[in-house]
Amino acid sequence: MPTESGSCSTARQAKQKRKSHSLSIRRTNSSEQERTGLPREMLEGQDSKLPSSVRSTLLELFGQIEREFENLYIENLELRREIDTLNERLAAEGQAIDGAELSKGQLKTKASHSTSQLSQKLKTTYKASTSKIVSSFKTTTSRAVCQLVKEYIGHRDGIWDVSVARTQPVVLGTASADHTALLWSIETGKCLVKYSGHVGSVNSIKFHPSEQLALTASGDQTAHIWRYVVQLPTPQPVADTSQLSGEDEIECSDKDEPDIDGDVSSDCPTIRVPLTSLKSHQGVVIAADWLVGGKQAVTASWDRTANLYDVETSELVHSLTGHDQELTHCCTHPTQRLVVTSSRDTTFRLWDFRDPSIHSVNVFQGHTDTVTSAVFTVGDNVVSGSDDRTVKVWDLKNMRSPIATIRTDSAINRINVCVGQKIIALPHDNRQVRLFDMSGVRLARLPRSSRQGHRRMVCCSAWSEDHPICNLFTCGFDRQAIGWNINIPALLQEK
């Protein structure tokens, strides 16, 4: 995740620190080397005309396929043992029933019948298992349901966070490792405002619930509140992307990025000084959010604490301590004074400020690796995502175990929930964005090919339920944000 340094390389090193098993680390995992039987260095040392990044991707994919078939092989052996056990049992029961020794022909007939049934079970299990592998390479989402509408290109480094304004005019906000936050016209993709008040990577951006104020968190150990005034340009006709092929799932090299000759944001009006600077942390401020009403703000930091501030006075109201490792995210409830913080210590915590005299905290333990984000939904539910490749849905009234678990094939970054339709958007390290419902049923995967979609890790997603053109936004380390139109009625109908 972003750091205090201004260089791109330092920002990427910090991302590796936040994710203990990122893509680069996973691809050199010693257990995978043992499975392949050859050290990775020997494989990479062989003569090949393929780029190293392509070879690395192929090695990882073949490793995944090998693990899947290894599991199938183990299941096959277990089923064969069941066949042998049943044959032995059948022979013993046959002798007991008849009270005399059965002929070899009769025993063979009964054993054949039993073997036939288990063989059919084996075939069914094998087909079901292999179909999971095959389905992962298929495009399951029609372009009529999930359509790319607009790309927002202008940052000079990876984009960590994306957010949509809650007031008119509705604009898109992005926070980047290039030390800036940009505001965009959703319809035209034009940069409207540039904020350059931070001296470190900008790690998150959130809009005030009722005023034209933005809250940004940074690697410079501060969070800034700044006011913006924008005038939306005249909307242009939206390009028809329906003709682009969404069936060709062509992997792109990390070097295959949008062509950016210069800083597109250089023509934007620039804000350099914040209205308020929140200073109390001793480490990177990784996230910040407004409490309901907008009079207070909460920040999460790598110093293992979260701070609650009074916006008007900039004074520290509460310091929320208890996490054992760096915090990764914080989120506030839309209608109640509740805060949830997530951490690298594999937990997330719920802080209750509804009673001024009592500040209770509940700890949720259910993940086995860094909890990258936890967000509120309608009612009493929280959804958490983790580097352990799972997403869990929790009931705040019963935190002993999740009510639903989603298992994926890649680490999960900052998730977002469409509150009205209860749809979860999952951005992944492997550049995929998948949509699930609250019960864990997969609804769709956003198109990703050589012509569209993210070319690097997808860091964040944000829903905008009321916007007529784009209702889902994603951003990634490929320096671009993307606006999608998700046909939710059609999506739910396909379910």
C-alpha positions as CSV (number, residue, x, y, z in Angstrom):
1,M,0.0,0.0,0.0
2,P,1.2,3.6,-0.4
3,T,3.9,5.0,1.7
4,E,5.2,8.3,2.8
5,S,7.8,8.4,0.0
6,G,7.1,10.2,-3.2
7,S,8.6,7.6,-5.5
8,C,6.6,5.0,-7.4
9,S,9.0,2.2,-6.3
10,T,8.5,3.0,-2.6
11,A,4.7,2.9,-3.0
12,R,4.9,-0.5,-4.5
13,Q,7.2,-1.7,-1.8
14,A,4.7,-0.5,0.8
15,K,2.0,-2.4,-1.0
16,Q,4.1,-5.6,-0.5
17,K,4.3,-4.8,3.2
18,R,0.6,-4.5,3.5
19,K,0.0,-7.7,1.6
20,S,2.2,-10.4,3.1
21,H,1.5,-12.7,0.1
22,S,1.1,-10.5,-2.9
23,L,1.3,-11.7,-6.4
24,S,5.0,-11.5,-6.7
25,I,5.5,-13.4,-3.4
26,R,3.0,-16.0,-4.3
27,R,4.7,-16.7,-7.6
28,T,7.9,-17.6,-5.9
29,N,6.4,-19.6,-3.1
30,S,8.6,-22.6,-2.1
31,S,5.7,-25.0,-1.9
32,E,4.9,-24.4,-5.6
33,Q,8.5,-25.0,-6.5
34,E,8.4,-28.3,-4.8
35,R,5.2,-29.3,-6.6
36,T,6.7,-28.6,-10.0
37,G,9.8,-30.6,-9.1
38,L,12.1,-27.9,-10.6
39,P,13.4,-24.8,-8.9
40,R,11.9,-21.7,-10.4
41,E,15.4,-20.3,-11.2
42,M,16.0,-23.3,-13.5
43,L,12.7,-22.7,-15.3
44,E,13.4,-19.1,-15.7
45,G,16.9,-19.8,-16.9
46,Q,15.8,-21.8,-19.9
47,D,16.0,-20.2,-23.3
48,S,12.6,-18.8,-24.3
49,K,11.4,-16.0,-26.5
50,L,8.5,-15.2,-24.1
51,P,8.7,-12.1,-21.9
52,S,9.5,-12.9,-18.3
53,S,6.2,-11.6,-17.1
54,V,4.3,-13.9,-19.5
55,R,6.4,-16.9,-18.4
56,S,5.7,-16.0,-14.8
57,T,2.0,-15.9,-15.4
58,L,2.0,-19.2,-17.3
59,L,3.9,-20.9,-14.5
60,E,1.4,-19.6,-12.0
61,L,-1.6,-20.8,-14.1
62,F,-0.1,-24.2,-14.7
63,G,0.6,-24.4,-11.0
64,Q,-3.0,-23.7,-10.2
65,I,-4.2,-26.4,-12.7
66,E,-1.7,-28.9,-11.2
67,R,-3.1,-28.3,-7.8
68,E,-6.7,-28.8,-9.0
69,F,-5.8,-32.1,-10.7
70,E,-3.8,-33.2,-7.6
71,N,-7.0,-32.8,-5.6
72,L,-9.0,-34.7,-8.1
73,Y,-6.4,-37.5,-8.0
74,I,-6.7,-37.7,-4.3
75,E,-10.5,-37.9,-4.5
76,N,-10.1,-40.6,-7.1
77,L,-8.0,-42.7,-4.8
78,E,-10.4,-42.3,-2.0
79,L,-13.3,-43.4,-4.2
80,R,-11.4,-46.4,-5.3
81,R,-10.7,-47.4,-1.7
82,E,-14.5,-47.1,-1.1
83,I,-15.1,-49.4,-4.0
84,D,-12.7,-52.0,-2.5
85,T,-14.2,-51.7,1.0
86,L,-17.7,-52.1,-0.4
87,N,-16.7,-55.2,-2.4
88,E,-15.2,-56.8,0.7
89,R,-18.3,-55.9,2.8
90,L,-20.6,-57.3,0.0
91,A,-18.7,-60.6,0.0
92,A,-18.9,-60.9,3.8
93,E,-22.6,-60.1,3.8
94,G,-23.3,-62.5,1.0
95,Q,-21.8,-65.4,3.0
96,A,-23.8,-64.5,6.1
97,I,-27.1,-64.2,4.3
98,D,-27.0,-67.4,2.5
99,G,-25.4,-69.3,5.4
100,A,-23.2,-71.0,2.8
101,E,-20.4,-70.2,0.4
102,L,-21.6,-68.3,-2.6
103,S,-20.4,-69.3,-6.0
104,K,-17.8,-67.1,-7.6
105,G,-20.2,-66.2,-10.3
106,Q,-22.9,-64.9,-7.9
107,L,-20.3,-62.9,-5.9
108,K,-18.9,-61.4,-9.1
109,T,-22.4,-60.4,-10.2
110,K,-23.1,-58.5,-7.0
111,A,-19.7,-56.9,-6.8
112,S,-20.0,-55.8,-10.4
113,H,-23.3,-54.1,-9.7
114,S,-21.8,-52.3,-6.7
115,T,-18.7,-51.4,-8.6
116,S,-20.9,-50.0,-11.4
117,Q,-22.8,-47.7,-9.0
118,L,-19.6,-46.4,-7.4
119,S,-18.0,-46.0,-10.8
120,Q,-20.9,-43.8,-11.9
121,K,-20.4,-41.8,-8.7
122,L,-16.7,-41.5,-9.4
123,K,-17.5,-40.2,-12.9
124,T,-20.0,-37.7,-11.7
125,T,-17.6,-36.4,-9.0
126,Y,-14.8,-36.1,-11.5
127,K,-16.9,-34.3,-14.0
128,A,-18.2,-31.9,-11.4
129,S,-14.7,-31.2,-10.2
130,T,-13.2,-30.7,-13.6
131,S,-16.0,-28.5,-14.6
132,K,-14.9,-26.0,-11.9
133,I,-11.5,-25.8,-13.7
134,V,-13.1,-25.3,-17.1
135,S,-15.6,-22.8,-15.9
136,S,-12.9,-20.5,-14.6
137,F,-11.7,-20.0,-18.2
138,K,-15.2,-19.2,-19.5
139,T,-16.8,-15.8,-19.9
140,T,-19.9,-16.1,-17.7
141,T,-21.1,-12.5,-18.1
142,S,-22.9,-11.2,-21.1
143,R,-22.0,-7.8,-22.3
144,A,-25.7,-6.8,-22.0
145,V,-25.4,-7.1,-18.2
146,C,-21.9,-5.6,-17.5
147,Q,-20.7,-2.9,-19.9
148,L,-17.7,-0.6,-19.7
149,V,-18.8,3.0,-20.1
150,K,-15.9,5.3,-19.4
151,E,-12.2,5.3,-18.5
152,Y,-10.8,8.0,-16.3
153,I,-7.1,8.4,-17.1
154,G,-4.8,11.1,-15.7
155,H,-2.9,9.9,-12.7
156,R,0.8,9.3,-12.9
157,D,0.8,6.3,-10.5
158,G,-1.5,3.6,-9.2
159,I,-4.9,4.5,-7.9
160,W,-5.7,3.2,-4.4
161,D,-9.2,4.4,-3.8
162,V,-12.3,5.6,-5.7
163,S,-15.4,7.2,-4.3
164,V,-18.6,8.9,-5.5
165,A,-19.9,12.2,-4.2
166,R,-23.1,12.1,-2.2
167,T,-24.3,15.6,-3.1
168,Q,-25.0,17.4,-6.3
169,P,-23.2,17.7,-8.6
170,V,-22.3,14.0,-8.5
171,V,-18.6,13.6,-9.3
172,L,-16.1,10.8,-9.1
173,G,-13.0,11.0,-6.8
174,T,-9.8,9.1,-7.0
175,A,-6.8,8.8,-4.6
176,S,-3.4,8.0,-6.0
177,A,0.2,7.1,-5.1
178,D,1.2,10.1,-7.2
179,H,0.4,12.3,-4.1
180,T,-2.8,13.7,-5.7
181,A,-6.5,13.3,-5.5
182,L,-8.6,14.0,-8.7
183,L,-12.3,14.8,-9.1
184,W,-13.8,13.7,-12.4
185,S,-16.9,14.3,-14.5
186,I,-18.6,10.9,-14.6
187,E,-20.2,11.5,-18.0
188,T,-17.3,13.0,-19.9
189,G,-14.3,11.6,-18.1
190,K,-12.8,15.1,-17.8
191,C,-10.7,16.0,-14.8
192,L,-12.4,18.8,-12.8
193,V,-10.3,19.4,-9.8
194,K,-6.8,18.4,-8.6
195,Y,-5.9,18.3,-4.9
196,S,-2.1,18.4,-4.3
197,G,-1.9,19.3,-0.6
198,H,-0.4,16.0,0.5
199,V,3.3,15.2,0.4
200,G,2.8,11.5,0.5
201,S,0.7,8.9,-1.4
202,V,-3.0,9.6,-1.1
203,N,-4.5,6.4,0.1
204,S,-8.3,7.1,0.3
205,I,-10.9,9.6,-0.5
206,K,-14.4,10.1,0.9
207,F,-17.0,12.8,0.3
208,H,-19.0,14.6,3.0
209,P,-22.6,13.4,3.3
210,S,-24.1,16.9,2.7
211,E,-21.4,19.4,1.7
212,Q,-18.9,19.8,-1.0
213,L,-16.0,18.6,1.2
214,A,-13.6,15.8,0.6
215,L,-11.6,13.8,3.2
216,T,-8.3,12.3,2.1
217,A,-5.8,10.1,4.0
218,S,-2.2,10.0,3.1
219,G,1.2,8.4,3.7
220,D,2.4,11.7,5.1
221,Q,0.7,10.7,8.4
222,T,-2.2,13.2,8.0
223,A,-5.7,13.3,6.8
224,H,-6.9,16.5,5.0
225,I,-10.4,18.0,4.7
226,W,-10.7,20.3,1.6
227,R,-13.5,22.1,-0.1
228,Y,-14.1,21.9,-3.8
229,V,-16.3,23.8,-6.3
230,V,-16.9,22.1,-9.7
231,Q,-18.9,23.0,-12.8
232,L,-19.8,19.9,-14.9
233,P,-19.0,20.1,-18.6
234,T,-21.6,19.4,-21.3
235,P,-22.0,15.6,-21.5
236,Q,-20.8,14.0,-24.7
237,P,-22.3,11.0,-26.4
238,V,-21.1,7.8,-24.7
239,A,-19.1,5.6,-27.0
240,D,-20.7,2.3,-27.9
241,T,-18.5,-0.5,-26.4
242,S,-20.9,-3.3,-27.2
243,Q,-19.0,-4.2,-30.3
244,L,-15.8,-4.9,-28.4
245,S,-15.2,-8.6,-28.0
246,G,-15.7,-9.7,-24.4
247,E,-15.1,-13.3,-25.1
248,D,-11.4,-13.2,-25.7
249,E,-9.9,-13.4,-22.2
250,I,-6.4,-12.4,-23.4
251,E,-3.9,-11.8,-20.6
252,C,-2.0,-8.5,-20.9
253,S,1.5,-7.8,-19.8
254,D,2.0,-5.5,-16.8
255,K,3.8,-3.2,-19.3
256,D,0.6,-3.0,-21.4
257,E,-0.8,0.1,-19.8
258,P,-2.8,3.1,-21.1
259,D,-0.7,5.5,-23.1
260,I,-0.2,8.6,-21.0
261,D,2.1,11.1,-22.6
262,G,1.7,13.7,-20.0
263,D,-0.2,14.7,-16.9
264,V,-3.8,15.0,-18.0
265,S,-4.7,16.6,-14.7
266,S,-2.3,19.5,-15.3
267,D,-5.1,21.6,-16.9
268,C,-7.4,21.2,-13.9
269,P,-7.9,23.8,-11.2
270,T,-5.6,22.9,-8.4
271,I,-6.2,23.0,-4.6
272,R,-3.0,23.1,-2.6
273,V,-4.1,24.0,0.9
274,P,-6.7,22.1,3.1
275,L,-9.3,23.6,5.2
276,T,-8.3,21.2,8.1
277,S,-5.4,18.9,8.7
278,L,-5.9,16.0,11.1
279,K,-2.6,15.2,12.8
280,S,-2.1,12.7,15.5
281,H,-0.8,9.5,13.9
282,Q,2.7,8.2,14.0
283,G,2.5,6.3,10.8
284,V,0.9,6.1,7.4
285,V,-2.8,7.0,7.4
286,I,-4.3,4.3,5.2
287,A,-8.0,5.2,5.3
288,A,-10.5,7.8,6.6
289,D,-14.2,8.2,6.6
290,W,-17.0,10.6,7.8
291,L,-19.3,9.6,10.7
292,V,-23.0,10.0,10.1
293,G,-23.8,13.7,10.0
294,G,-20.3,14.7,8.9
295,K,-19.3,16.4,12.2
296,Q,-16.7,13.8,13.0
297,A,-14.2,11.8,11.0
298,V,-12.3,8.6,11.7
299,T,-8.9,7.6,10.5
300,A,-7.0,4.3,10.3
301,S,-3.2,4.1,10.5
302,W,-0.2,1.8,10.3
303,D,0.6,2.9,13.8
304,R,-2.1,0.3,14.8
305,T,-4.6,2.9,16.0
306,A,-7.7,4.5,14.7
307,N,-8.5,8.1,15.7
308,L,-11.8,9.9,16.0
309,Y,-11.7,13.7,15.3
310,D,-13.9,16.7,15.7
311,V,-14.0,18.2,12.2
312,E,-14.7,21.8,13.3
313,T,-11.9,22.0,15.8
314,S,-9.5,19.3,14.4
315,E,-9.2,18.0,18.0
316,L,-8.7,14.3,18.7
317,V,-11.8,12.9,20.5
318,H,-10.9,9.3,20.9
319,S,-7.9,7.0,20.1
320,L,-9.1,3.5,19.3
321,T,-6.5,1.0,20.3
322,G,-6.4,-2.8,20.4
323,H,-5.3,-4.0,17.0
324,D,-2.0,-6.0,17.2
325,Q,-0.8,-5.0,13.7
326,E,-1.2,-2.2,11.1
327,L,-4.7,-1.1,10.2
328,T,-5.8,-1.6,6.6
329,H,-9.2,0.1,6.4
330,C,-12.0,1.9,8.3
331,C,-15.6,2.3,7.5
332,T,-18.6,4.0,9.1
333,H,-22.3,3.0,9.2
334,P,-24.5,5.2,7.0
335,T,-27.1,5.9,9.6
336,Q,-25.6,5.0,13.0
337,R,-22.5,6.0,15.0
338,L,-20.7,2.8,14.3
339,V,-17.2,2.3,13.0
340,V,-15.5,-0.8,11.8
341,T,-11.7,-1.1,11.4
342,S,-9.7,-4.0,9.8
343,S,-6.1,-5.0,10.3
344,R,-3.2,-7.2,9.3
345,D,-3.8,-9.0,12.6
346,T,-6.5,-11.1,10.8
347,T,-9.4,-9.4,12.7
348,F,-11.7,-6.5,12.3
349,R,-13.3,-4.6,15.2
350,L,-16.7,-2.9,15.6
351,W,-16.6,0.4,17.6
352,D,-19.9,1.6,19.0
353,F,-20.3,5.4,19.7
354,R,-24.1,5.5,19.9
355,D,-24.0,5.9,23.7
356,P,-21.7,8.9,24.6
357,S,-20.9,7.3,28.0
358,I,-20.1,3.8,26.7
359,H,-17.7,3.1,23.8
360,S,-17.9,-0.7,23.3
361,V,-15.8,-2.8,21.0
362,N,-16.4,-6.2,19.5
363,V,-13.7,-8.3,17.8
364,F,-14.5,-10.4,14.8
365,Q,-12.2,-13.4,14.3
366,G,-12.7,-15.5,11.2
367,H,-10.0,-14.9,8.7
368,T,-6.6,-16.5,8.5
369,D,-4.7,-13.6,6.9
370,T,-4.8,-9.8,6.6
371,V,-8.4,-8.3,6.6
372,T,-8.1,-5.8,3.8
373,S,-11.5,-4.2,4.3
374,A,-14.8,-4.5,6.2
375,V,-17.9,-2.5,5.3
376,F,-21.4,-2.1,6.5
377,T,-24.6,-3.0,4.7
378,V,-28.2,-2.4,5.4
379,G,-29.5,-3.7,8.7
380,D,-27.0,-5.4,11.0
381,N,-24.6,-6.9,8.6
382,V,-20.9,-6.4,7.9
383,V,-19.0,-7.8,4.9
384,S,-15.2,-8.5,5.3
385,G,-12.6,-9.3,2.7
386,S,-9.2,-10.8,3.2
387,D,-5.9,-11.8,1.7
388,D,-6.9,-15.4,2.6
389,R,-9.1,-15.3,-0.5
390,T,-12.4,-15.3,1.3
391,V,-15.2,-12.8,1.9
392,K,-17.4,-13.3,4.9
393,V,-20.9,-11.9,5.7
394,W,-21.5,-11.3,9.4
395,D,-24.5,-10.6,11.5
396,L,-23.6,-8.0,14.2
397,K,-26.0,-9.7,16.6
398,N,-24.2,-13.0,16.4
399,M,-20.5,-12.6,15.7
400,R,-19.4,-16.1,16.5
401,S,-19.5,-17.3,12.9
402,P,-20.3,-15.8,9.5
403,I,-23.7,-16.3,7.9
404,A,-22.1,-16.7,4.5
405,T,-18.6,-17.3,3.1
406,I,-17.3,-16.7,-0.4
407,R,-14.2,-18.4,-1.5
408,T,-12.1,-17.0,-4.4
409,D,-8.9,-17.7,-6.3
410,S,-7.1,-14.5,-5.4
411,A,-6.6,-12.0,-2.6
412,I,-9.4,-9.5,-2.1
413,N,-8.9,-5.7,-1.8
414,R,-11.3,-3.0,-0.8
415,I,-14.8,-4.3,-1.3
416,N,-18.1,-2.3,-1.7
417,V,-21.7,-3.3,-1.3
418,C,-24.6,-2.0,-3.4
419,V,-26.9,-1.3,-0.4
420,G,-30.2,-1.2,-2.4
421,Q,-29.7,-4.5,-4.2
422,K,-27.3,-6.2,-1.7
423,I,-24.6,-6.9,-4.3
424,I,-21.0,-7.2,-3.3
425,A,-18.2,-6.1,-5.7
426,L,-14.9,-7.9,-5.1
427,P,-11.7,-6.4,-6.6
428,H,-8.9,-8.9,-6.8
429,D,-5.1,-9.0,-7.0
430,N,-5.4,-11.0,-10.2
431,R,-7.2,-8.0,-12.0
432,Q,-10.6,-9.6,-11.9
433,V,-13.7,-8.0,-10.5
434,R,-16.5,-10.3,-9.4
435,L,-20.1,-9.7,-8.2
436,F,-21.8,-11.8,-5.6
437,D,-25.0,-11.6,-3.6
438,M,-25.2,-11.6,0.2
439,S,-25.8,-15.3,0.3
440,G,-22.5,-16.0,-1.5
441,V,-23.9,-16.8,-5.0
442,R,-21.7,-15.5,-7.8
443,L,-23.7,-13.2,-10.1
444,A,-21.1,-12.0,-12.7
445,R,-17.6,-11.2,-13.6
446,L,-16.7,-7.9,-15.2
447,P,-15.3,-8.2,-18.7
448,R,-11.5,-8.2,-19.0
449,S,-9.7,-8.6,-22.3
450,S,-7.0,-7.1,-24.3
451,R,-9.3,-4.2,-25.2
452,Q,-10.9,-3.3,-21.9
453,G,-10.7,-3.8,-18.2
454,H,-7.9,-3.4,-15.8
455,R,-4.3,-4.4,-16.7
456,R,-3.0,-4.6,-13.2
457,M,-4.3,-5.3,-9.7
458,V,-7.7,-3.8,-8.9
459,C,-7.5,-1.9,-5.7
460,C,-11.0,-0.7,-4.9
461,S,-14.6,-0.6,-6.1
462,A,-17.5,1.8,-5.4
463,W,-21.2,1.7,-6.2
464,S,-23.2,4.7,-7.2
465,E,-26.8,3.4,-7.2
466,D,-28.5,6.5,-8.4
467,H,-26.4,7.4,-11.4
468,P,-28.1,6.8,-14.7
469,I,-25.0,6.0,-16.7
470,C,-22.4,4.4,-14.4
471,N,-23.4,2.6,-11.2
472,L,-20.1,0.8,-10.4
473,F,-16.6,2.2,-10.5
474,T,-13.3,0.4,-10.1
475,C,-9.7,1.6,-9.9
476,G,-6.3,-0.2,-10.0
477,F,-2.6,0.0,-10.1
478,D,-2.7,0.5,-13.9
479,R,-3.3,4.2,-13.1
480,Q,-6.9,4.3,-14.4
481,A,-10.4,4.2,-13.0
482,I,-13.3,2.6,-14.9
483,G,-17.0,3.3,-14.9
484,W,-19.3,0.4,-15.5
485,N,-23.0,0.1,-16.2
486,I,-24.4,-3.0,-14.5
487,N,-27.9,-4.0,-15.6
488,I,-29.0,-5.1,-12.2
489,P,-32.5,-6.4,-13.1
490,A,-30.9,-8.6,-15.8
491,L,-28.2,-9.7,-13.5
492,L,-30.6,-10.8,-10.8
493,Q,-32.7,-12.5,-13.5
494,E,-29.8,-14.5,-14.7
495,K,-29.2,-15.6,-11.1
